[in-house]
Amino acid sequence: RTRRQFGEADRFTVAGRIRIAATAGSGLNALPVNKRVYSGGGSSVRGYDFQAVGPLDVDGVPIGGRSAVEAALEARARIFGPFQIAAFADAGAVYSESFPDFAGDYLVGSGGGLRYLSPIGPIRLDAAFPLERRPTDPGFQFYISLGQPF
C-alpha cells in the first residue's frame, strides 16, 4: 500500500495497493472453505459481490481458491470542509493453483464515491460497476463503510 498527498493543504491524494495471497499444501478440494483465498467486495475488488471474484459453483456461490492477486488505484480530492470525492479502479483474480498466474483473467471494477472525514475516521459511500460482468454479477454495487479501503 502506498499513498501520496499533494496540492495546497494536501487537498489531493493518490493511493494504490497490491495484494498477493497464497496457501500451500493440499489441493483445492482438500482445503477447508475457511482456509481458501477469496477476493471481491468493498475492501477488495469493488463492483463485485463479497468474495465473488474467482471461481463460482453451478449455483453462482464463490468456491475460493489457493492464490489471488489484487491491485487498486484510487484518487481522492477534498471538495469542501470534511468532504472528499473519490474515483477508483480495482482488479483481481483468484486461482486454484498455489501460485498465482499473473497473466490470468482479471475481473475489473470501477466507480466513485463520497467521503466524510469524521473524527472517528472516514465514512465512505461508494458505487462501483463490474467492467468484466459475468451473468451472475449485479450491474453495480453500493458500499457504506468506515475507513479508507486502503
C-alpha positions as CSV (number, residue, x, y, z in Angstrom):
1,R,0.0,0.0,0.0
2,T,1.1,3.5,-0.7
3,R,-0.3,6.9,-1.0
4,R,0.8,10.4,-2.0
5,Q,-0.8,13.6,-1.0
6,F,-0.2,16.9,-2.9
7,G,-1.7,20.2,-3.7
8,E,-2.5,23.1,-1.4
9,A,-3.0,21.7,2.2
10,D,-2.7,18.1,0.8
11,R,-6.0,18.5,-1.0
12,F,-5.4,15.6,-3.4
13,T,-4.5,12.0,-2.6
14,V,-3.5,9.2,-4.9
15,A,-3.4,5.8,-3.3
16,G,-2.5,2.3,-4.6
17,R,-2.5,-1.2,-3.3
18,I,-1.3,-4.6,-4.5
19,R,-2.2,-7.9,-2.7
20,I,-0.8,-11.3,-3.4
21,A,-2.1,-14.2,-1.3
22,A,-1.4,-17.9,-1.4
23,T,-1.9,-21.1,0.5
24,A,0.4,-24.1,0.5
25,G,-0.3,-27.7,1.0
26,S,-3.5,-29.6,0.0
27,G,-5.2,-29.3,-3.3
28,L,-8.2,-27.0,-3.5
29,N,-10.8,-29.8,-2.9
30,A,-9.0,-30.9,0.3
31,L,-8.6,-27.3,1.5
32,P,-11.3,-26.3,4.1
33,V,-13.5,-23.5,2.8
34,N,-12.4,-21.2,5.7
35,K,-8.7,-21.6,4.6
36,R,-9.3,-20.7,1.0
37,V,-8.4,-17.4,-0.6
38,Y,-11.2,-15.1,-1.7
39,S,-11.5,-11.7,-3.4
40,G,-14.2,-9.2,-4.1
41,G,-16.2,-6.6,-2.2
42,G,-15.9,-3.2,-0.7
43,S,-12.4,-3.5,0.6
44,S,-11.1,-5.7,-2.2
45,V,-12.4,-5.6,-5.8
46,R,-15.3,-3.1,-5.7
47,G,-18.1,-3.7,-8.3
48,Y,-18.3,-7.4,-7.4
49,D,-20.1,-9.2,-4.5
50,F,-18.2,-10.1,-1.3
51,Q,-15.8,-12.9,-2.2
52,A,-17.3,-13.3,-5.7
53,V,-14.1,-12.7,-7.7
54,G,-12.9,-16.1,-8.8
55,P,-14.4,-19.4,-9.5
56,L,-18.1,-19.9,-8.7
57,D,-20.0,-23.2,-8.3
58,V,-23.0,-24.1,-10.5
59,D,-25.3,-22.0,-8.2
60,G,-23.1,-18.9,-8.5
61,V,-21.6,-19.4,-5.0
62,P,-17.9,-18.5,-4.6
63,I,-15.7,-21.5,-4.0
64,G,-12.5,-19.6,-3.4
65,G,-9.0,-20.7,-4.4
66,R,-5.4,-21.3,-3.3
67,S,-4.0,-18.0,-4.5
68,A,-5.1,-14.5,-5.5
69,V,-3.8,-11.2,-7.0
70,E,-5.4,-7.8,-6.5
71,A,-4.5,-4.3,-7.5
72,A,-6.2,-1.0,-6.8
73,L,-5.8,2.7,-7.6
74,E,-7.8,5.5,-6.1
75,A,-7.7,9.3,-6.5
76,R,-9.3,11.4,-3.8
77,A,-9.9,15.2,-3.7
78,R,-11.2,17.3,-0.8
79,I,-14.1,19.3,-2.2
80,F,-15.1,21.4,0.9
81,G,-14.8,21.1,4.6
82,P,-14.6,17.5,5.7
83,F,-15.9,16.1,2.4
84,Q,-13.9,14.3,-0.3
85,I,-14.8,12.7,-3.7
86,A,-13.0,9.6,-5.0
87,A,-12.6,7.7,-8.2
88,F,-11.1,4.2,-8.3
89,A,-10.3,1.2,-10.3
90,D,-9.8,-2.3,-8.8
91,A,-8.7,-5.6,-10.4
92,G,-8.3,-9.1,-9.1
93,A,-8.2,-12.8,-9.8
94,V,-8.4,-16.0,-7.7
95,Y,-6.7,-19.2,-8.8
96,S,-7.0,-22.9,-7.9
97,E,-3.2,-23.3,-8.0
98,S,-1.0,-22.3,-5.0
99,F,1.0,-19.8,-7.1
100,P,-1.0,-17.0,-8.9
101,D,-0.9,-16.8,-12.7
102,F,-0.1,-13.1,-13.0
103,A,-1.2,-13.2,-16.7
104,G,-4.6,-14.7,-15.8
105,D,-8.1,-13.4,-16.3
106,Y,-8.6,-10.4,-14.0
107,L,-12.0,-9.0,-13.1
108,V,-12.0,-5.2,-13.1
109,G,-14.4,-2.8,-11.3
110,S,-14.5,0.9,-11.3
111,G,-16.5,3.6,-9.7
112,G,-16.6,6.7,-7.5
113,G,-17.6,7.7,-4.0
114,L,-18.0,10.4,-1.4
115,R,-16.0,10.5,1.9
116,Y,-16.9,12.3,5.1
117,L,-13.8,12.8,7.2
118,S,-15.4,12.3,10.6
119,P,-13.5,12.5,14.0
120,I,-13.5,8.7,14.2
121,G,-12.3,8.1,10.6
122,P,-13.6,8.5,7.1
123,I,-17.2,7.4,6.4
124,R,-17.3,6.3,2.7
125,L,-20.1,5.8,0.3
126,D,-19.0,4.1,-2.9
127,A,-20.8,3.0,-6.1
128,A,-18.9,0.6,-8.3
129,F,-19.5,-1.2,-11.6
130,P,-18.1,-4.5,-12.8
131,L,-16.3,-3.9,-16.1
132,E,-15.9,-7.7,-16.7
133,R,-19.5,-8.5,-15.9
134,R,-20.5,-12.2,-15.7
135,P,-24.1,-13.4,-15.8
136,T,-24.2,-13.8,-12.0
137,D,-22.8,-10.3,-11.3
138,P,-25.2,-7.4,-10.5
139,G,-24.9,-4.3,-12.6
140,F,-23.5,-2.2,-9.8
141,Q,-22.6,-2.4,-6.1
142,F,-23.2,0.2,-3.4
143,Y,-20.9,0.2,-0.3
144,I,-21.1,2.1,3.0
145,S,-18.0,1.7,5.1
146,L,-15.9,3.2,7.9
147,G,-12.3,3.9,7.0
148,Q,-10.4,4.2,3.7
149,P,-10.3,1.0,1.6
150,F,-6.5,1.0,1.9
